[in-house]
Amino acid sequence: MSDALAPIVKELKTRAEKLGFVAFGVAKASLPAEQQRRLASAIDQQWHGDMDWMAETLERRLSPDALWSNAKRAIVLAYNYTPDENPMDLLGETDKGIISVYARNRDYHEIIKGKLKELANILARRASAEVKVFVDTAPLMEKPLAQQTGVGWQGKHTVVVNKQHGCWLFLGTILTDAELPLDAPEVDHCGSCTRCLDICPTNAFPEAYKLDARRCIAYLTNEFKGVIPSEFRKPIGNRIYGCDDCLAVCPWNKFAKTTADAKLQMRDDLRAPELEELAKLDDTSFRKMFAGSPVKRLGRDAFMRNVLIALGNAENPNVSLVQAHIKDPNPVVRGAAVWVLGQQLSAEEFEQQKTVALASENDQSVIDEWQGTAQ
């Protein structure tokens, strides 16, 4: 049956290339037991933080055929979003905010899903097959699958790397009951390199190939919506949505070409936004600015928390902009503003602010922040 379907796979690969995908591979819709054990171990150690959905969907997440029992094959495709500049170049410009490369324009889910559906429809018609399409929103381990299909290998930073296209890659998956011919798995080409592990500002990698999300700036600034632990606030620097450091230093990126998709190229206003301008955003202006961007999903309050922490790490910011957030309706925002004042005001000025604020404050986490006891 596989050989009979080979022409269809060839047709799909040709069309995928025209749609902008840079890699395409087919594997069995199952994952090795070792990969399943690694995921279960990470969940046991609580490395997923408060992403409870990972634990809740563990049984389905362990293998594609557990998610969909009819699945026989997984097609994984990679889409290039390589930036035209190194995002780490902005780390020294403390008055600017750094938004992760993938979020500086349109939401990639929308862009890729339509292309995947076109390919899936071709497969469904030509092979009389059932198909399901996924782009990073289902309980599916796309990265280990990508390695099984030969699209790339999961690097020491846990991100997929491709020898020709580096690691600025979005992944999409098509599951099908058609028994398509298989591609050979990719092997690990990281060698002795540890640049991605060494660069991490918060030591989020317990060891190579393992990530503790609770320490990861990407998780803390675009998934987590609570009070960011004090130990991570200075290392966050001016990163206000995500962190690309471990991707940016990967030597395999030297072969990557800047994305050709205009929808993924950086919007000028998101390339290096002024922190003080972002600090003025209310909910309406936040939604307008980030319409169509992944940042919008985070919500204004958590985003403002991030902006305030970056202002706490900035050189000589306008403190009056921060003081305005001391009365913000959201306690997480208020708490972040308190921390900034502690960084930017003299001890005497801070005590004066504290006396006035505590007279009306009723949230314990914010009170703890004023008292200097928040952890």
Legacy VTK file of the C-alpha trace (Angstrom):
# vtk DataFile Version 3.0
C-alpha trace
ASCII
DATASET POLYDATA
POINTS 375 float
0.000 0.000 0.000
2.843 2.418 0.834
4.414 2.139 -2.627
1.069 2.777 -4.307
0.743 6.025 -2.353
4.261 7.254 -3.175
3.056 9.460 -6.093
0.615 11.188 -3.761
3.405 11.939 -1.288
5.491 13.357 -4.133
2.574 15.567 -5.141
2.124 16.728 -1.552
5.814 17.567 -1.180
5.772 19.594 -4.392
2.699 21.530 -3.326
4.070 22.022 0.202
7.213 23.613 -1.217
5.111 26.001 -3.316
3.153 26.907 -0.192
6.385 27.915 1.533
7.188 24.889 3.678
10.919 24.174 3.854
10.783 20.588 5.102
8.344 17.677 4.830
8.496 14.187 6.305
6.354 11.159 7.084
6.551 8.865 10.123
4.402 6.313 11.882
1.756 7.928 14.074
3.461 6.707 17.215
6.403 7.740 19.332
9.176 5.633 20.891
8.655 4.578 24.488
11.683 6.651 25.540
10.051 9.844 24.293
6.902 8.983 26.190
8.877 8.347 29.372
10.652 11.698 29.044
7.367 13.581 28.796
5.850 11.722 31.748
8.978 12.417 33.802
8.838 16.141 32.997
5.220 16.266 34.131
6.051 14.349 37.317
8.720 16.940 38.112
6.249 19.782 37.523
8.420 21.307 34.786
5.241 22.352 32.978
4.521 24.977 35.646
0.871 26.020 35.713
0.188 24.726 32.194
-2.215 22.225 33.716
-3.530 21.209 30.314
-0.264 19.352 29.709
-0.861 17.063 32.683
-4.567 16.769 32.017
-3.971 15.568 28.444
-0.921 13.436 29.191
-2.397 10.114 28.078
-3.423 11.514 24.683
-0.203 13.496 24.371
2.080 10.489 24.761
1.581 9.320 21.168
-0.401 10.515 18.103
-2.330 7.247 17.859
-3.446 7.801 21.455
-4.894 11.151 20.388
-6.612 9.613 17.352
-6.824 5.821 17.277
-7.264 5.666 13.473
-3.994 7.489 12.820
-1.405 5.445 10.936
0.934 8.183 9.724
2.032 11.645 10.773
3.157 14.201 8.220
5.235 16.975 9.783
6.053 20.162 7.908
8.362 23.044 8.842
7.790 26.690 7.942
10.637 29.193 8.106
10.307 32.391 10.133
13.988 33.396 10.304
14.306 37.100 11.214
16.348 39.689 9.326
18.259 40.612 12.484
19.455 39.045 15.712
16.903 39.811 18.471
19.689 39.706 21.036
21.087 42.927 19.568
18.367 44.792 21.490
19.402 43.511 24.912
21.586 46.566 25.461
18.846 49.037 24.512
17.101 49.006 27.855
14.531 51.630 26.878
13.197 49.273 24.180
11.141 46.110 24.650
12.034 42.817 23.010
9.152 40.805 21.584
9.915 37.239 20.526
10.523 37.008 16.779
7.555 34.728 16.165
5.135 37.291 17.620
6.239 40.415 15.743
3.572 40.101 13.085
0.593 37.878 12.279
-0.348 34.842 14.355
1.426 31.924 12.717
-1.399 29.527 13.597
-3.674 31.272 11.132
-1.042 31.380 8.390
0.033 27.756 8.585
-3.288 26.087 9.308
-4.803 27.215 6.018
-1.840 25.824 4.097
-2.021 22.524 5.992
-5.715 22.198 5.262
-5.026 22.569 1.552
-2.483 19.745 1.699
-4.753 17.602 3.860
-7.609 18.039 1.395
-5.371 16.868 -1.446
-4.434 13.779 0.551
-8.054 13.086 1.525
-9.218 13.260 -2.105
-6.341 11.431 -3.756
-6.013 8.633 -1.188
-9.636 8.474 0.047
-8.140 9.026 3.470
-9.202 10.497 6.775
-7.089 13.448 7.866
-6.704 15.757 10.852
-4.677 18.986 10.908
-2.776 20.408 13.897
-0.735 23.553 14.494
0.599 23.651 18.045
-2.831 23.621 19.698
-3.536 19.917 20.327
-2.045 17.396 22.785
0.541 16.314 20.248
4.325 16.164 20.644
5.260 17.823 17.352
8.980 18.124 18.033
9.741 14.440 18.695
7.495 13.643 15.717
9.509 16.021 13.554
12.633 14.054 14.375
10.916 10.781 13.495
9.904 12.206 10.097
13.394 13.479 9.305
12.315 17.135 9.304
14.948 17.927 11.930
16.245 16.864 15.312
15.273 18.109 18.743
18.264 20.105 19.894
19.668 20.505 23.365
17.391 23.546 23.796
14.442 21.187 23.012
13.668 23.105 19.777
13.727 21.405 16.361
16.817 22.136 14.266
17.199 21.528 10.532
20.643 21.375 8.889
19.619 23.587 5.976
17.218 25.957 7.746
18.352 26.295 11.356
15.836 26.436 14.195
13.569 29.395 13.385
10.852 26.961 12.345
7.127 26.607 12.895
5.787 23.057 12.797
2.506 21.762 11.448
1.192 18.195 11.508
-1.277 16.176 9.460
-2.429 12.860 10.914
-3.960 10.358 8.513
-5.146 6.781 8.314
-3.416 6.408 4.934
-0.316 4.197 5.202
2.052 6.507 3.364
5.680 5.537 2.694
7.963 6.475 5.567
10.919 8.858 5.659
14.060 8.088 7.635
14.364 9.710 11.086
16.893 12.501 11.546
19.879 12.022 13.825
21.194 14.478 16.394
23.798 16.895 15.011
24.318 19.044 18.129
27.615 17.372 18.905
29.501 18.906 21.828
27.981 22.385 21.333
26.279 23.851 24.432
25.739 27.458 23.315
21.975 27.279 23.799
22.345 25.921 27.328
25.065 28.373 28.334
23.230 31.486 27.129
20.024 30.912 29.113
19.645 33.857 31.544
17.666 31.840 34.087
19.308 28.404 33.853
16.068 26.850 32.624
17.750 23.688 31.328
18.341 21.131 34.109
20.422 19.298 31.519
20.681 19.022 27.747
17.377 18.215 26.006
15.346 19.031 29.126
13.532 22.290 29.902
12.022 23.421 33.192
9.355 25.861 31.972
9.035 27.383 35.440
12.455 28.993 34.932
12.025 29.831 31.250
11.548 33.506 30.322
9.392 32.511 27.351
7.002 30.710 29.688
7.104 33.393 32.373
6.319 36.228 29.960
3.833 34.674 27.543
2.169 31.745 29.335
2.294 32.541 33.053
-0.063 35.299 34.221
0.726 35.469 37.910
3.421 37.218 39.954
6.810 36.521 38.390
9.199 35.291 41.105
11.697 37.963 42.149
14.736 35.844 41.218
13.798 36.045 37.528
12.949 39.738 37.225
16.467 41.077 36.707
17.431 38.284 34.270
14.318 39.081 32.216
15.951 42.368 31.279
13.904 44.070 28.556
12.247 40.930 27.203
8.532 41.742 27.317
7.134 38.758 25.402
9.101 35.566 25.053
12.823 34.905 24.789
14.816 33.838 21.730
18.322 33.634 23.167
18.731 29.866 22.916
17.522 29.911 19.302
19.553 32.949 18.313
22.914 31.442 19.301
22.429 28.124 17.476
25.243 27.801 14.898
22.976 25.948 12.463
21.153 29.227 11.830
24.047 30.348 9.630
22.438 28.335 6.837
18.971 29.845 7.301
17.522 32.464 4.974
15.242 35.287 6.128
11.600 34.293 5.841
10.016 35.128 2.515
6.529 35.368 4.013
5.616 39.042 4.395
3.066 38.138 7.087
5.893 36.855 9.285
8.378 39.651 8.647
8.691 42.103 11.508
6.215 44.934 11.818
8.216 48.116 12.267
6.257 49.100 15.381
7.034 45.751 17.034
10.711 45.614 16.091
11.907 47.712 19.047
8.932 49.373 20.774
9.573 52.064 23.363
8.815 50.755 26.849
7.469 54.093 28.017
4.957 54.160 25.175
3.863 50.599 25.955
3.386 51.562 29.612
0.593 53.923 28.505
-1.553 51.185 26.934
-5.005 50.563 28.320
-6.997 47.475 27.370
-8.480 49.053 24.253
-5.208 50.400 22.889
-3.450 47.117 23.751
-5.988 45.141 21.728
-5.724 47.551 18.836
-1.926 47.482 18.769
-1.685 43.696 18.926
-4.692 42.767 16.788
-3.772 39.643 14.830
-0.618 39.078 16.903
-0.018 36.202 19.346
0.677 38.846 21.989
-3.026 39.681 22.149
-3.766 36.255 23.681
-1.641 37.118 26.721
-3.940 39.978 27.671
-3.170 43.543 28.655
-2.599 42.882 32.368
0.102 40.215 32.048
1.697 42.175 29.208
1.781 45.328 31.341
3.401 43.309 34.136
6.153 42.399 31.666
6.570 45.991 30.475
6.862 47.215 34.059
9.505 44.627 34.929
11.475 45.764 31.869
11.169 49.375 33.061
12.545 48.247 36.405
15.599 47.028 34.526
15.867 50.156 32.335
18.206 53.091 32.788
16.439 56.212 34.078
12.860 55.474 33.017
10.023 57.956 33.527
8.975 56.946 37.029
5.690 58.858 36.808
4.495 56.353 34.183
5.151 53.565 36.665
3.517 55.384 39.542
0.293 55.562 37.557
0.088 51.762 37.763
0.188 51.708 41.555
-3.598 52.086 41.386
-4.150 49.643 38.533
-7.224 47.411 39.094
-5.105 44.290 38.626
-2.969 43.298 41.658
-0.313 41.637 39.486
0.202 44.924 37.658
0.249 46.857 40.937
2.803 44.471 42.386
5.057 44.821 39.353
4.840 48.612 39.642
5.913 48.383 43.285
8.969 46.370 42.293
9.929 48.946 39.663
9.731 51.753 42.223
11.956 49.733 44.503
14.519 49.534 41.695
14.306 53.129 40.517
13.561 55.298 43.592
15.770 56.176 46.504
15.015 54.377 49.760
13.448 57.543 51.197
11.237 58.124 48.155
10.159 54.504 48.158
9.156 54.644 51.827
7.038 57.714 51.151
5.214 55.951 48.326
4.815 52.856 50.462
3.172 54.695 53.359
0.553 56.237 51.108
-0.138 53.089 49.096
-0.500 50.685 52.019
-3.248 52.825 53.451
-5.597 51.658 50.690
-4.043 48.375 49.506
-6.016 45.182 50.232
-4.263 42.521 48.166
-1.781 40.483 50.193
0.583 39.829 47.304
0.925 43.569 46.677
1.300 44.270 50.400
4.075 41.668 50.482
5.737 43.396 47.548
5.731 46.723 49.400
7.068 45.049 52.498
9.817 43.406 50.500
8.761 39.877 51.395
7.314 38.679 48.038
9.146 35.713 46.669
LINES 1 376
375 0 1 2 3 4 5 6 7 8 9 10 11 12 13 14 15 16 17 18 19 20 21 22 23 24 25 26 27 28 29 30 31 32 33 34 35 36 37 38 39 40 41 42 43 44 45 46 47 48 49 50 51 52 53 54 55 56 57 58 59 60 61 62 63 64 65 66 67 68 69 70 71 72 73 74 75 76 77 78 79 80 81 82 83 84 85 86 87 88 89 90 91 92 93 94 95 96 97 98 99 100 101 102 103 104 105 106 107 108 109 110 111 112 113 114 115 116 117 118 119 120 121 122 123 124 125 126 127 128 129 130 131 132 133 134 135 136 137 138 139 140 141 142 143 144 145 146 147 148 149 150 151 152 153 154 155 156 157 158 159 160 161 162 163 164 165 166 167 168 169 170 171 172 173 174 175 176 177 178 179 180 181 182 183 184 185 186 187 188 189 190 191 192 193 194 195 196 197 198 199 200 201 202 203 204 205 206 207 208 209 210 211 212 213 214 215 216 217 218 219 220 221 222 223 224 225 226 227 228 229 230 231 232 233 234 235 236 237 238 239 240 241 242 243 244 245 246 247 248 249 250 251 252 253 254 255 256 257 258 259 260 261 262 263 264 265 266 267 268 269 270 271 272 273 274 275 276 277 278 279 280 281 282 283 284 285 286 287 288 289 290 291 292 293 294 295 296 297 298 299 300 301 302 303 304 305 306 307 308 309 310 311 312 313 314 315 316 317 318 319 320 321 322 323 324 325 326 327 328 329 330 331 332 333 334 335 336 337 338 339 340 341 342 343 344 345 346 347 348 349 350 351 352 353 354 355 356 357 358 359 360 361 362 363 364 365 366 367 368 369 370 371 372 373 374
